[in-house]
Amino acid sequence: MSAPRVTLYGRPGCHLCDDARVVIARVCADLGESYVEISVDDDPALARRFGEEVPVTFVDGRQHDFWRVDEARLRAALA
């Protein structure tokens, strides 16, 4: 598998993060892509930057979505 193109910034116990993870995992599996998940709680700078917007999704290093992941939009970004 290639280097992850998708990054999910979230936190443990976040139901929106759980929902986002399901969509991201499905899309990445379908398209042969990989993703990485980073907890904002592990880094004070990330917590300040994204704490109120988790989950936050980046594609190819650019912010893509926050709070919810739109499956069709994510597929298009990875196409």
Residue, then its C-alpha position, 0 to 999 in steps of 0.5 A: m500500500s502507498a503512503p497514506r493520503v488521508t489523515l483523520y484527526g480525532r479523539p477517543g470516545c468521539h462518536l463523530c470520529d467513529d462515524a468518520r473512521v467508518v467512511i474513511a476506511r470504506v473509501c480507502a479500502d475501495l480505492g486501494e488507499s491508506y489512511v492514518e489516524i492521529s489523536v489531537d489529545d496527544d499533542p497540545a498544538l493539535a488540540r488547540r488547532f482542531g479541538e472544537e472541530v474533530p473529526v478533521t480530515f486531510v487529503d494529500g496534506r490539505q484540510h478536506d472536511f471537519w465534523r462529518v465526512d461526505e463519502a462522495r466528496l472524499r471519493a472525488a478527492l481521491a480519484 
